[in-house]
């Protein structure tokens, strides 16, 4: 027997108006179904219009009579308790971040099946591989390509650069530019040549897509620098990486520095960056990064973006073709200032 709607504080028109404003689609659908009932439509028609059965509509009418519009929302479902407790999940986080020990675990990288075995052994909980993958995604993990780390990397020096960057810049600036606006530029070089690089492609699952890759060795160097705060950059394509090329690149950077500013150019310790013959413009100060720490230089991420999106899977017949490809790739980057800012911005390098 149908349940009568005893709540009369809202008319059918009021319910429709509120249904247009609520963000919950399911709640809005139930409100419209009840509005039809108030207007005299049959329960069958109202239920079909709301995408539910007559019995389900009856249950929502009970809730509406008791609680009003608020009663038409879905209540939280407790569901089954998680198989892994919070203490287990914290240990799993630490285990994934630390990586496996080949002597103990027999693998050099974690797979779901490896973590499945560890969870069963250490936590006494049996999970499927798919469930392990779901937990990893819920905990904020995903599969990423590891970047190389030199065994001589000084982690303490890297942290000191990030923590004390502003003090280091202040100590390096000449007295004549104190009080001037400071622009932070990141500089590096990238070799681009016939040998080329390959990048990931969309392809059928289970297939091994092929891409062209040359076996010749002619190449050029992009000397590039970006200022993420302004979204600008300066680059030269040179046949060699040496002091002469670096001097010309610093002059190019100097030309792009704002007239009322002084540039701090952050770069690595390559020999041509610190040569006695290097000519550094007056509006430029060089800041050298610790050795074996390319992750501190966002220019590395600029090269990664250009290789993956502009320079990979290509065949260059001549040196001129290489130069043209480098220029086209860099000009495409410069035409998108927001991308430069997005890729190269670092909180630790913000001097404002």
Beta strands, then each sheet from edge to edge (+ up, - down):
strand 1: 181-193
strand 2: 219-227
strand 3: 232-238
strand 4: 261-267
strand 5: 284-288
sheet 1: 3+ 2- 1+ 4+ 5+
end
